[in-house]
Amino acid sequence: MNKNRSNRFMPLIMAACVVVGILIGTFYANLFSGNRLSIINSSSNKLNNLLHIIDDQYVDTVSINGLVEKAMPQILAELDPHSVYISAKDVQAANDELKGSFSGVGIEFTIRKDTIRVQNVVKNGPAERAGIAAGDKIVSVDGKPFVGKKVTNDEAMRRLKGPKDTKVKIGVVRYGEKGVKQITVTRGDIPQRSISAAYMLDDNTGYIKVTKFGENTYPELLIALARLSQERFANLVIDLRGNSGGYLASAVQMINEFLPKDCLIVYTQGRKSQRQEYRSDGRGSYQHIPLVVLIDEGSASASEIFAGAMQDNDRATIIGRRSFGKGLVQQPIAFNDGSMVRLTVARYYTPSGRCIQKPYTAGDEQSYEADLLSRYQHGEFFSQDSIKHSGPAYHTGKGRTVYGGGGITPDIFVPEDTTDLTSYYKEASMSGLIIQFAYNYTDENRPKLSQYKDMAELSAYLNKQNTVEQFVRFAAKNGLRRRNLMIRKSHKLLERFINSRIIYNMLDEEDWVEYLNQDDPAISKTLKVFREGKAFPTPPAGKAGKATALGRTPWSGYATHGFNKPAGHA
């Protein structure tokens, strides 16, 4: 009987408890919230609520997805200059840049007069095997015309790239032939080289140009070193000028080749990221070779890690101009729709403890992007005394002073040469007219130019062709007024730029780099350092170079021995 009565009153008891709970909750909510957001009504929920309100009540139909796509970059821009949002359609291209290969037809192309022009074909690649040649104009893809305003770099790569073993039919117009030639290409894996040149500067000095730090850069480095070993190189130059960085792991692997055991290479640290150190394991094969590293204002991120490790460990002489100053670590985070963010989670620090990130104001991307122009206008590219160090002084293992807070300052400064610079040359180069002329000249003279198989032969031939005068006439027809005094002053610069582009069109990037290095002041300074036996840094006067907290003993007893690229790839 008592049991039945208790069951009968149970619903009433539960209802009373719910009412009391609501009253208590309402009391504390009113007591603590005021006009402030509660935990539930957080800022993130505020954003979600705003999107719901817009979707539900806005006067016109709105694409909420499109609104979010536009808002994401703006939100990340308020954090730092290197936290970025990448839409789903751009993720593949962003990742391909540092991967060892992509799937496509294997051509370098440029766009001239709304038409794709094949600049070069990858040797033994799908396009070359199918019969496509440098100089061909692509006018159709898969039976549909592909000329006019719809021809853009992104659209061309979208149509020509594709899964491995798929086919694409390409219509080409070839110089000297009538009609459109239809060629079917079976797409394949196209290697992406991150080392563009490896050759001997002289009888003793090997040279390696690293353009980025990708997945295959370390294996490429080993192959390049093996090639140079066959020519018995005794000194080595690593050229990182214009190298904007890439994967930290690749940089660490490369650095390891040149350092003895237990040298600190770099460490990272952030608010939620504990300090993580990277050290050499002592198994590198080139620990004792005299080394010079070339940098400039275009060297960033992984390039600065490489140069900083060599400088702080007193392992190499750094030559050139102050590097870019990117010392922030990004972590990729993917979303379900295929898009992703690269969020800054830590900072890089060189072995001496300096952060190489240059100062920035959150949300002020414009000033950050204008930093290099500001350096130029301030005179930093022309005078070492104009370099402004924003960070404190640090010291290498041998006691040499180095600075943080804005890139790597070289041990030996090489100014930008402006002796023959004129406004005519600036306009000719920046307008793209030189590249246009070089392509036209190459296309019209391809049979003759094809007779010359190496850089030296082709360069000697071009020096006799007065390409500068031919360019000046071409430029005048395209809106650049002839200025004879300026042309005479800049003749050497004009000839160098014009001929280098023709060499690039006809041969490959290594020949292009070798041609430009012939009269490069940084290369001349490097060879002088090797001749004088000064590649290994020495302690300042009065300092003995004792073992330090960098985690290794000082160096001693080592013998010493005396421009723009095509629009895209597909």
LINMOSUL-V368866 format. One record per residue. RES is the residue in three letters. SS is DSSP state (A for helix, B for strand, O for the rest). OMEGA is omega in degrees with one decimal (NA if undefined). Layout:
res = {RES | RES}
ss = {SS | SS}
omega = {OMEGA | OMEGA}
This chain:
res = {MET | ASN | LYS | ASN | ARG | SER | ASN | ARG | PHE | MET | PRO | LEU | ILE | MET | ALA | ALA | CYS | VAL | VAL | VAL | GLY | ILE | LEU | ILE | GLY | THR | PHE | TYR | ALA | ASN | LEU | PHE | SER | GLY | ASN | ARG | LEU | SER | ILE | ILE | ASN | SER | SER | SER | ASN | LYS | LEU | ASN | ASN | LEU | LEU | HIS | ILE | ILE | ASP | ASP | GLN | TYR | VAL | ASP | THR | VAL | SER | ILE | ASN | GLY | LEU | VAL | GLU | LYS | ALA | MET | PRO | GLN | ILE | LEU | ALA | GLU | LEU | ASP | PRO | HIS | SER | VAL | TYR | ILE | SER | ALA | LYS | ASP | VAL | GLN | ALA | ALA | ASN | ASP | GLU | LEU | LYS | GLY | SER | PHE | SER | GLY | VAL | GLY | ILE | GLU | PHE | THR | ILE | ARG | LYS | ASP | THR | ILE | ARG | VAL | GLN | ASN | VAL | VAL | LYS | ASN | GLY | PRO | ALA | GLU | ARG | ALA | GLY | ILE | ALA | ALA | GLY | ASP | LYS | ILE | VAL | SER | VAL | ASP | GLY | LYS | PRO | PHE | VAL | GLY | LYS | LYS | VAL | THR | ASN | ASP | GLU | ALA | MET | ARG | ARG | LEU | LYS | GLY | PRO | LYS | ASP | THR | LYS | VAL | LYS | ILE | GLY | VAL | VAL | ARG | TYR | GLY | GLU | LYS | GLY | VAL | LYS | GLN | ILE | THR | VAL | THR | ARG | GLY | ASP | ILE | PRO | GLN | ARG | SER | ILE | SER | ALA | ALA | TYR | MET | LEU | ASP | ASP | ASN | THR | GLY | TYR | ILE | LYS | VAL | THR | LYS | PHE | GLY | GLU | ASN | THR | TYR | PRO | GLU | LEU | LEU | ILE | ALA | LEU | ALA | ARG | LEU | SER | GLN | GLU | ARG | PHE | ALA | ASN | LEU | VAL | ILE | ASP | LEU | ARG | GLY | ASN | SER | GLY | GLY | TYR | LEU | ALA | SER | ALA | VAL | GLN | MET | ILE | ASN | GLU | PHE | LEU | PRO | LYS | ASP | CYS | LEU | ILE | VAL | TYR | THR | GLN | GLY | ARG | LYS | SER | GLN | ARG | GLN | GLU | TYR | ARG | SER | ASP | GLY | ARG | GLY | SER | TYR | GLN | HIS | ILE | PRO | LEU | VAL | VAL | LEU | ILE | ASP | GLU | GLY | SER | ALA | SER | ALA | SER | GLU | ILE | PHE | ALA | GLY | ALA | MET | GLN | ASP | ASN | ASP | ARG | ALA | THR | ILE | ILE | GLY | ARG | ARG | SER | PHE | GLY | LYS | GLY | LEU | VAL | GLN | GLN | PRO | ILE | ALA | PHE | ASN | ASP | GLY | SER | MET | VAL | ARG | LEU | THR | VAL | ALA | ARG | TYR | TYR | THR | PRO | SER | GLY | ARG | CYS | ILE | GLN | LYS | PRO | TYR | THR | ALA | GLY | ASP | GLU | GLN | SER | TYR | GLU | ALA | ASP | LEU | LEU | SER | ARG | TYR | GLN | HIS | GLY | GLU | PHE | PHE | SER | GLN | ASP | SER | ILE | LYS | HIS | SER | GLY | PRO | ALA | TYR | HIS | THR | GLY | LYS | GLY | ARG | THR | VAL | TYR | GLY | GLY | GLY | GLY | ILE | THR | PRO | ASP | ILE | PHE | VAL | PRO | GLU | ASP | THR | THR | ASP | LEU | THR | SER | TYR | TYR | LYS | GLU | ALA | SER | MET | SER | GLY | LEU | ILE | ILE | GLN | PHE | ALA | TYR | ASN | TYR | THR | ASP | GLU | ASN | ARG | PRO | LYS | LEU | SER | GLN | TYR | LYS | ASP | MET | ALA | GLU | LEU | SER | ALA | TYR | LEU | ASN | LYS | GLN | ASN | THR | VAL | GLU | GLN | PHE | VAL | ARG | PHE | ALA | ALA | LYS | ASN | GLY | LEU | ARG | ARG | ARG | ASN | LEU | MET | ILE | ARG | LYS | SER | HIS | LYS | LEU | LEU | GLU | ARG | PHE | ILE | ASN | SER | ARG | ILE | ILE | TYR | ASN | MET | LEU | ASP | GLU | GLU | ASP | TRP | VAL | GLU | TYR | LEU | ASN | GLN | ASP | ASP | PRO | ALA | ILE | SER | LYS | THR | LEU | LYS | VAL | PHE | ARG | GLU | GLY | LYS | ALA | PHE | PRO | THR | PRO | PRO | ALA | GLY | LYS | ALA | GLY | LYS | ALA | THR | ALA | LEU | GLY | ARG | THR | PRO | TRP | SER | GLY | TYR | ALA | THR | HIS | GLY | PHE | ASN | LYS | PRO | ALA | GLY | HIS | ALA}
ss = {O | A | A | A | A | A | A | A | A | A | A | A | A | A | A | A | A | A | A | A | A | A | A | A | A | A | A | A | A | A | A | A | A | O | O | O | O | O | O | O | O | O | A | A | A | A | A | A | A | A | A | A | A | A | A | A | A | O | O | O | O | O | O | A | A | A | A | A | A | A | A | A | A | A | A | A | A | O | O | O | O | O | O | B | B | B | O | A | A | A | A | A | A | A | A | A | O | O | O | O | B | B | B | B | O | O | B | B | B | B | B | B | O | O | B | B | B | B | B | B | B | O | O | O | O | A | A | A | A | A | O | O | O | O | O | O | B | B | B | B | B | O | O | B | B | O | O | O | O | O | O | O | A | A | A | A | A | A | A | A | O | O | O | O | O | O | B | B | B | B | B | B | B | O | O | O | O | O | O | O | B | B | B | B | B | B | O | B | B | B | B | O | O | O | B | B | B | B | B | B | O | O | O | O | B | B | B | B | B | B | O | O | B | O | O | O | A | A | A | A | A | A | A | A | A | A | A | A | A | A | O | O | O | O | B | B | B | B | B | O | O | O | O | O | O | B | O | A | A | A | A | A | A | A | A | A | O | O | O | O | O | O | O | B | B | B | B | B | B | O | O | O | O | O | O | B | B | B | B | O | O | O | O | O | O | O | O | O | O | B | B | B | B | B | B | O | O | O | O | O | O | A | A | A | A | A | A | A | A | A | A | A | O | O | O | O | B | B | B | B | O | O | O | O | O | O | O | B | B | B | B | B | B | B | O | O | O | O | O | B | B | B | B | B | B | B | B | B | B | B | O | O | O | O | B | O | O | O | O | O | O | O | O | O | A | A | A | A | A | O | A | A | A | A | A | A | A | A | O | O | O | O | O | A | A | A | O | O | O | O | O | O | B | B | B | O | O | O | O | O | B | B | B | O | O | O | O | O | O | O | O | B | B | O | O | O | O | O | O | O | O | O | A | A | A | A | A | A | A | A | O | O | A | A | A | A | A | A | A | A | A | A | A | A | O | A | A | A | A | O | O | O | O | O | A | A | A | A | A | A | A | A | A | O | O | O | A | A | A | A | A | A | A | A | A | A | A | O | O | O | O | O | O | A | A | A | A | A | A | O | A | A | A | A | A | A | A | A | A | A | A | A | A | A | A | A | O | O | A | A | A | A | A | A | A | A | A | O | O | O | A | A | A | A | A | A | A | A | A | A | A | O | O | O | O | O | O | O | O | O | O | O | O | O | O | O | O | B | O | O | O | B | O | O | O | O | O | O | O | O | O | O | O | O | O | O | O | B | B | O}
omega = {178.1 | -178.8 | -179.6 | 179.8 | 179.8 | 177.2 | -177.7 | -178.1 | -176.4 | 178.5 | 179.8 | 179.0 | -179.8 | 179.0 | 179.4 | 178.8 | 179.8 | 179.9 | 179.1 | 178.9 | 179.7 | -179.7 | 179.1 | -179.7 | -180.0 | 179.7 | -177.5 | 177.2 | 179.0 | -177.8 | -171.1 | -172.1 | -175.2 | 176.6 | -178.1 | 176.4 | 172.4 | 179.7 | -178.6 | -179.4 | -177.9 | -179.5 | 179.6 | 176.5 | 177.8 | 176.7 | 178.3 | 179.5 | 178.7 | 178.9 | 177.9 | 179.5 | 179.1 | -178.9 | -174.5 | -167.7 | -175.3 | -172.0 | -179.5 | 175.4 | -177.4 | 172.3 | -179.3 | 178.2 | 178.8 | 178.9 | 178.7 | -179.9 | 179.9 | -176.6 | -175.5 | 179.5 | -179.3 | 179.2 | -178.4 | 179.9 | 178.3 | -178.4 | -178.9 | -174.9 | -172.9 | 170.2 | -172.9 | 173.5 | 179.5 | -178.2 | -176.2 | -176.8 | -178.1 | -176.4 | -178.0 | -179.7 | -179.8 | 179.7 | -179.2 | -174.9 | -176.1 | 177.8 | -177.1 | -178.9 | 171.7 | -179.0 | -178.4 | -176.5 | 176.3 | 175.1 | 163.9 | -177.8 | 171.6 | -178.9 | 178.9 | 178.3 | 176.4 | 179.5 | 176.3 | 174.9 | 179.3 | -178.3 | 178.0 | 173.2 | 178.6 | -178.8 | -179.0 | 178.3 | -177.6 | -178.0 | -179.9 | 179.8 | -179.2 | 177.1 | 175.6 | -175.5 | 174.8 | -178.1 | 178.6 | 173.7 | 179.2 | -175.9 | 177.0 | 177.2 | -178.9 | 174.3 | -179.9 | 178.8 | 178.9 | 176.9 | 177.6 | -173.4 | -180.0 | -179.9 | 175.2 | 180.0 | -178.4 | -178.0 | 178.3 | 180.0 | 178.2 | -177.3 | -174.2 | 175.0 | 178.8 | -178.5 | 179.0 | 177.0 | 171.8 | -175.6 | 174.4 | 179.9 | -174.1 | 175.8 | -177.1 | 171.0 | -175.3 | -179.6 | 177.7 | 179.5 | -179.2 | 175.4 | -179.8 | 179.8 | -179.7 | -177.7 | 177.4 | -178.3 | 173.8 | -175.7 | 179.2 | 178.6 | -179.7 | -179.8 | 175.5 | -178.5 | 174.5 | 170.9 | -171.5 | -179.0 | 173.9 | -177.5 | -178.6 | 175.8 | 173.7 | -175.2 | -175.1 | -164.6 | 174.5 | -177.2 | 178.0 | 177.9 | -179.7 | -174.9 | 178.0 | 177.6 | -178.0 | -177.3 | -173.8 | -175.1 | -179.5 | 174.8 | 177.3 | 178.6 | -179.7 | 178.1 | 179.7 | 178.6 | 177.6 | 177.5 | -179.0 | 178.0 | 177.8 | 177.8 | 172.5 | 177.9 | -179.5 | 176.6 | -177.7 | 173.7 | 171.1 | -176.5 | 179.8 | -180.0 | -179.7 | -179.1 | -173.8 | 173.1 | -176.2 | -175.1 | 176.6 | -176.8 | 179.5 | 179.6 | -179.6 | 178.5 | -178.7 | 179.7 | -178.4 | -179.9 | -171.2 | -176.7 | 173.2 | -173.0 | 170.9 | 169.8 | 174.0 | -179.4 | -179.2 | 169.0 | 179.4 | -179.8 | 178.4 | -177.4 | 179.3 | -179.8 | 179.3 | 179.0 | 176.8 | -177.1 | 174.5 | -176.7 | 178.5 | -177.8 | 176.5 | -177.8 | 179.4 | -175.5 | -174.2 | -176.3 | -170.6 | -174.5 | 175.2 | -170.2 | 171.8 | 176.9 | 179.7 | 177.4 | 171.1 | -176.6 | 176.8 | 178.9 | -173.9 | 169.0 | -177.5 | 176.5 | -179.5 | 174.6 | 179.4 | -177.5 | -179.6 | 178.1 | 179.2 | -178.0 | -176.8 | 176.7 | 179.3 | -175.5 | -175.9 | 172.7 | -179.7 | -175.5 | 174.8 | 179.3 | -176.1 | -175.9 | -170.2 | -179.2 | 176.4 | -177.6 | 179.7 | -177.1 | 178.3 | 174.8 | 177.8 | 178.3 | -174.1 | 173.6 | -176.0 | -177.9 | 178.9 | 176.8 | 178.7 | 171.3 | 167.6 | -171.9 | 177.0 | -176.9 | -178.1 | 175.3 | 173.3 | 174.2 | 178.3 | -176.7 | -179.9 | 177.9 | -177.5 | 172.8 | -175.3 | -178.8 | 177.2 | -177.1 | 175.1 | 174.7 | -178.1 | 178.9 | -178.8 | -177.7 | -177.0 | 179.2 | 179.9 | -179.8 | -178.2 | -175.1 | -178.6 | 176.6 | 178.1 | 176.7 | -179.3 | -177.7 | 179.2 | 177.6 | -175.3 | -179.2 | -172.7 | -177.4 | 178.9 | -178.8 | -178.4 | -179.9 | 177.9 | 178.6 | -177.6 | -176.8 | 179.9 | 177.9 | 174.9 | -178.4 | 177.0 | 179.9 | -179.8 | 175.1 | 178.0 | -178.3 | 175.0 | -174.0 | 175.3 | 174.5 | 178.0 | 175.2 | 179.2 | 175.5 | -175.7 | 174.8 | 178.3 | -176.8 | 175.5 | -176.7 | 172.6 | -176.4 | 179.1 | -175.1 | -175.0 | -176.8 | 176.5 | 178.2 | 177.6 | 180.0 | 179.4 | -178.1 | 179.8 | -177.0 | -175.5 | -179.5 | -177.0 | -177.3 | -179.8 | 179.9 | 177.7 | 179.7 | -178.4 | 178.7 | 180.0 | 179.9 | 179.1 | -176.5 | -176.6 | -176.1 | -173.8 | -179.9 | 179.8 | -177.8 | -177.9 | 179.4 | -174.6 | -169.8 | 177.0 | -173.9 | -175.9 | -180.0 | -178.3 | 178.2 | 179.4 | 178.6 | -177.1 | 179.1 | -179.3 | -172.6 | 180.0 | -177.5 | 179.6 | 179.8 | 177.9 | 177.8 | -177.7 | 178.0 | 177.6 | -177.7 | 179.7 | 178.4 | -177.3 | 168.8 | 179.1 | -174.9 | 179.2 | 178.6 | -168.3 | -178.7 | 179.5 | 179.6 | 178.5 | -179.0 | -176.3 | -174.0 | -177.9 | 178.7 | 179.9 | -179.0 | -179.4 | -178.7 | -177.6 | -176.3 | 178.8 | 179.9 | 177.3 | 176.8 | 178.1 | -178.9 | -173.0 | -175.0 | 176.8 | -173.3 | 178.6 | 177.1 | 177.7 | 179.3 | -179.7 | 178.4 | -177.7 | -178.9 | -174.8 | -179.3 | -179.4 | -178.8 | -180.0 | 177.0 | 178.3 | 179.2 | 179.6 | -179.9 | 177.4 | 178.3 | 179.3 | -179.3 | -177.6 | 177.5 | -174.8 | -178.9 | 177.2 | -179.1 | 179.3 | 179.6 | 173.2 | -179.8 | 177.3 | 179.0 | -173.0 | -179.9 | 179.9 | 175.6 | -174.1 | -180.0 | 176.7 | 172.1 | 175.2 | 179.9 | -176.1 | 177.7 | 175.7 | 170.4 | 179.7 | -179.6 | 176.8 | -179.8 | 177.6 | NA | -168.4 | 179.2 | -179.8 | -175.9 | -177.0 | 176.8 | 179.3 | NA}
